[in-house]
Structure formats: C-alpha cells, structure tokens
Amino acid sequence: MKVFRLLIPLAIALIALFAWRTHYAAQAEVSCRGTGLGLECTVRNQKSAGTLNVSWDVRLQCRNGVIIRASASQRVPRNDQFTHLIPLSELKDLDACDAGQSLTVENVTARPAR
C-alpha cells in the first residue's frame, strides 16, 4: 500500500509536466495534455460533412528513455468537440518513467461514422 500511495503523486507530477500537443488528421484535430487523472485529449470535428470516428495514439517520452504508449478513439459529430480521458491506469510502465520529456499525438485517423 505504501508503494501505491507514493506512485500516484509521482504519476500526477509526471503527467502534469507534459505540454499540450496537437495533431491534425484530414478532418479532425486531436490535442492532448497531462492532468492529474491521466491524459486529457480534446477531439474536434470542424471540417467534415458528418459524424467521424476518430482514433489516435499518444507517445510519452521520458528523460530516462522509457516510452509510454496509449491509444484511444472517440465519435465526434460535425462541428463539435469532445474531451476523452486516457486514465493513468492505461499508461503502462508509468512507474518506470523518471520525468516526462515530451508528449506526441500520432496516427490520427478520421473515418465517417456509420
């Protein structure tokens, strides 16, 4: 239990260090930032004619070389935006990260929803 109590504040501190990053797909925009609960990603659909299913990957680079990856998806109607939380529990190996160095949104895909 002591390890768990120490891990949560460390994780929160590490995530809070990550800057806001944005990546654009052809018709969707995904911006992610670290919060105390995990990674908060805002997904915008401003250019399409209808609802999109947007998927993306997030890569956290740590100073000690550890790379933490996560994936997410969100359905977004036209001219709307949603916030999607990737919780700390989905960030595998977060305890091995000494300090956050960069946050990158990758592989954004936007497909028409059916």
KOLSE-677176 format. One record per atom (N, C-alpha, C): x, y, z. Coordinates in pm, whole numbers, plus 50000, padded with zeros to 5 digits. Example, Ala and Ser with C-alpha at 12.3 -4.5 7.8 and 13.67 -1.06 7.14 Angstrom:
REM residues 2
513194943150780
512304955050780
513204967050780
512854977550708
513674989450714
512905000350787
//
This chain:
REM residues 114
500804988150000
500005000050000
500865012750000
502025012350068
502895024150070
503385027549930
503735017149854
504215019349718
503125025949634
501895021149649
500775026849574
500555041449611
500645044749740
500455058549784
501555067649731
502755062349711
503855070249656
503765071349504
503235061049441
503155060549295
502185070849239
501035072549302
500025081749250
500535096149244
501115101749353
501635115449341
502745116749236
503575106449223
504625106649122
504015106948982
503025098548960
502365098148830
501705111548798
501065117248895
500405130148875
501435140948840
502555140848910
503605150748883
504175148948743
504385136548702
504945133848570
503985138048460
502725134548474
501745137948372
501585153048362
501605159848475
501425174348475
502555181548402
503715175148387
504845181348319
504675181748167
503825173148114
503695172247970
502935184147914
503475190047810
502845201747747
501705197347657
500885206747622
499765204547530
500325201847391
499875191147327
500315187847192
499095185847104
499225189446976
498115188646883
498555181246757
497635173546701
497885166846573
496615167646490
496755170246361
495615171446272
495545159546177
494375153846160
494105144446052
493405152745945
493025146445836
492395153845727
491175161745774
490375156145862
489135162745902
488965163746053
489945159946131
489805160446277
491085165646339
490935171346457
492065176646532
492055170146670
493215165346715
493335159246848
494425166646924
494075171747041
495025178647128
495015171647263
496185168347315
496275161347444
497175168947540
496835167847668
497655173747773
497565164847895
498585165647978
498595157848101
497775164548209
497055156348285
496305161048401
496595151648517
496085154648632
496265146048748
495585132648737
494635131248643
493905118848625
494425110548509
495265116348425
495795109448308
496035119148195
495705115048073
495845123647957
494475127947910
494275140847901
493015146447856
493175150647710
492415144147623
492515146947479
491225153247430
491355164747365
490215171547305
490205168047157
489055162947110
488905158546972
487875167746906
488295174146795
487435183646724
487135178746583
485895180646541
485455177246406
484875190046347
485705197946282
485275210946230
485155211246078
485645201046009
485715201945863
484895191545788
484435181345854
483745170645782
482265173945763
481635166345677
480215168345648
479325160545745
479905152145828
479095144045920
479905139446040
479355129746111
479995124146230
481195115746191
482285116946270
483515109446247
483835100246364
484435089046332
485085080646433
486575083946425
487095090146530
488485094646531
489285085646625
490425080746576
491325072446656
492705078846656
493475076746764
494815082446772
495645074746873
496955076746864
497925071246959
498625082847028
499025080647152
499785090447228
501095083847270
502185091347256
503505086347297
504115096147396
504425091147515
505095099147618
506545094847624
507445103947601
508885101247607
509405105947742
510075097047814
510635100447945
512115103747930
512625111348024
514035115348021
514965103348025
514575092648097
515425080848108
515255071147990
514525075247885
514395066947765
513155058247761
512435057247870
511205049347872
510165056247784
509485048347703
508415053547618
507105047047662
506125055347688
504805050747731
503845053647618
503075043447578
502145044947467
500715042147513
499785048947451
498365046547475
497605049647346
496455043547331
495595045747215
494185048847262
493465056247180
492085059847214
491295062547088
489985063247104
489105066946993
487875073947049
487265082046964
486105089847006
485235092546885
483955091646902
482985095246797
482625109946817
482735117846709
482525132346719
481605137146607
480455143046640
479575148646538
480205160746469
479685164246353
480165175746278
480045188546361
481045197246347
481095210046417
480975208646568
481605198346623
481545196046767
482905191646816
483035190546947
484265185547007
483905177847135
484755168247168
484595160547290
485935159547360
485895157847491
487115155547568
487125140947609
488225134147580
488395119947609
489535118447710
489295111747822
490325109547922
490945095847906
492275095547892
493025082947897
493525082148041
492945073448124
493295073148266
494715068148292
495235071848409
496585067348450
496725052248440
495665044948471
495725030348470
496015024648332
495745032248225
496025027548089
497425031448041
498165038748121
499525042848084
500515032948145
500735022148072
501605011448120
503045016248136
503715011348238
505115014748271
505295029148317
504245035648359
504365049348407
505285050148528
505295039748610
506155039648729
507635038848693
507965034748569
509365033948526
509875047148468
508985056748452
509335069648392
509895078848500
511095084148477
511695093048577
511175107248568
510985112448447
510445125948427
509995127048282
508855133448262
508335135048127
509165144848046
509435141047921
510205149547834
509365155047719
508485146547663
507635151247552
506375142747543
505375148547483
504095142047459
503755144047312
503485133147240
503225133947097
501945126447064
501075132646984
499885126146931
500255121146793
499995108246767
500385101946641
499225094146581
499375090846455
498475081346385
497005085046398
496695097746382
495295102146389
494595097446261
493475090546278
492655086546165
491215091146191
490565095846088
489185100446097
488385093845986
487425085846027
486585078945930
485125082445952
484365083045845
482925085945862
482265075345950
481435079746042
480715070546130
479545064546054
479235052446087
478095045546021
476975043746116
//
